[in-house]
Amino acid sequence: MNDEWSAVQTMRHLVFAHDSWFRRCCLGSTELFTPMGIGTTVEPYRGAHGLDLSLDPALDEIVSVRDGQAPSSRPGSTRSPLSRGTA
């Protein structure tokens, strides 16, 4: 509505934000981003770093990826960050 993102698009952006800001910037990961993520419309993130703009994941798939990302961002976590949305 009025060029605003839907809830699903917002969730996909949170997947991207975790990969971009937390995993890459905070942890120094060089792994590709989770393909279902939605980045900004500005390069280098639009369709770069493993993002697949052709994907149309269901909400339950996105929630599953977000649930998987959560443990890696908790203080004191020893779990490695997820790579490309898989366990």
N, C-alpha and C positions, 0 to 999 in steps of 0.2 A: 504494500500500500504506500503510495507516494514515494516510491523508490526506496523504501525501508526494507531491511532484510526480514525474512520470516524467522520464526523460532528455529526451524531446522537449519537455515543458513547461519544464524547466530551460533548455534551449537557447532557447526562445521568451522566457523571462525575461531571458536574457543579451542578446537583441536589444533588448528594452525598456530594460534597464539602460544599454546603450550610448547609446541615443537620449536617455534621461532624464538620466543623469549626465554622460556625456562630451559628447555633441553639444549638449545644451541648457545644462547648467551650466558646462562648461568653455569651449565655443566660442560660447555665446550664441545658438545657433540658435533660431529661432522656428518652424521647419518642423514639420509634423505628424510623429508617431512612425511607425515602420514598422508597418503594420496587423497583422501577424502576432504582434507582441510581446504578452507577458502581463505586466501590471503587478500592483501589489498589489491587495488586495481593498478598500483604503481609497480613497475619493475624494480627489483629483480624477482618479486614474489609471484607475480601473475603467471601461473603455469610453470613455475621454476621450482627447483629443489625437490622434485618428486610429486608435486601437486598434480592431480589429474582433474581438470575442470569438466571433463565429460561425465564424471561419476554423478550418480543421483542416489546416494545411500538412503535407506529408510531410517527413521528416527531411532529405532532400537539398535541399529548398527552404530550410529553415532554415539549414543549413550554408552554402549559397550566399550567403545574406544576411549571415551572420556573417563569411564570407570577404571579402565586400565592405566590411564595416565595419572590418575590421582595419587596412587602410592609413591610414585617417583618424586612427587613434589612435596611430600610431607617431611618435616624436619627429622633428621636422624634416619631417614630411609636408607637401607642398604640395597634396595632393589634397583637394578639398572633401568634407565628410561626405556620405554618401548620403542621399537624400531618399526616404522611404517605401519603401526597399528596392530601388530601381531604380538602374541605372548611368546 
